[in-house]
């Protein structure tokens, strides 16, 4: 094993063969790569590839993101251990098919100035946990069937294409699941920002709600439009005409209490207007 990884003729502590292979990896992979990627690249046995990558990581020539996943390190890096990859790129590699959504998409589109300490990822990949921490980045994972992957935009992070929910889809997602919008009070602020900005598209909002199929979104959106007196008469009428039977919580993250508003079939368990105890449409 020592003979395989170390050559008597080396440059900067790296054998000629290792340098060539690392150069090839740098050229081939612009982001995180797995053992299987290198296995195919060099047509090597998996066991040997695993040992080789582990050896390089131990010497600081690669950084191990998690088990079986690595990123390259510039050969001249002073402290390879501090090398980390863009969390969006990591998520795209590990949880693909996926997209960035929720408050993370809100930050991307300028719909909020609040900074969150985790990244919301919708993924159709089977996941064991709803939360993971990789290289110091926290990911909040939301399972979603791929047929609901619509209303997305492609953005570039370095040389990697990443899918992120467009502004309208982002608003619908956080009205559907207020948790990923930071709770209904923050969702209310985001919706107001959306309606006053360049990203507003009422037709897309209606289309996306229909495709998702959760009529509770009509209730929350209609209530938010009315309580904030937003100029959206057509959209408000669509929401009114699609209110489903049964009461839903305005904010499912908050305890089930508060008054009922039959017009929207909502239980108002959180006040959206600061300083007003019982906000009424």
C-alpha positions, 0 to 999 in steps of 0.5 A: 500500500505504501508503494502504491501511494508514495513515489520516491520522486515527489513534488511538494510531498505528492508523488507524480502519479498522485499529482496526475490523478489529483489534477485529473479529479480537479479537471473532471469534478467541479463540486463534490464527488463520490467514490463511485465517480473516481472509481469510474474515472480511473477504472479502479476497483472500489476497495482500492479507490476507497483506500486511495481517497482516504489516504489523500484525505489524511494527507490534506489533498482532499477534504472529506465532506461526509462518508464517501463524499469528497471535495478537492483542495488546491495543492497550495492551500495552507490549511486544507482542513478549513476547505469547505464547499458551498452548502447549496452545491453539497445539497445538490450532490447528496439530495438530488433530485432536489431544490432550494426552497422556503426561507432559503429561497426567500433570502435568494430572491430578496423577499426577506432580510432575516438570516436563517441558520439552516437551508431548506431543501425539498428532495424526492430522494428517500431520507432518514432524517428531516435535519442533517449537518454537513461541514457545519451547514444545517439542512432542513429536509422536506420530502416531496414527490418529483411530480411537484417539482415545478415553478423552479429556476436554475441558478449557477453556484460556481460551475454547478446548476442548482434548482431553486423555487421561483418567487411565486412558488416560494410564496406558495410553499411557505403558505402551504408549510409556514414552518419553512417560512419562519412561522406565519408572522414572518410569512405574512411579511414575505407575502407583503414584500412579494406583492409590492415587488418586481416578482409579483405574478398573480396568475402563477400563484393561482396556477401553483395552488391548483397544481399543489392541491392544498386548498388551505393555501387559499385560506391563508393567502386570502386572509393575508391579502385582506388583513393587509389590504393588499391590492389584489381583488381578482386573486382575493375573489379566487381565494374566496371561491375556493375555501374548503370546508372545515377550519384550518389553523392560520399557523400550524406551528402555534398552539390550537387556540384563538377565534374562528373566522368563518369567511376563511374557515381559519382559526386565527391562532396568531396575530399578524399585525403588530400591536393589534390583539385581535386583527380582523379583516 
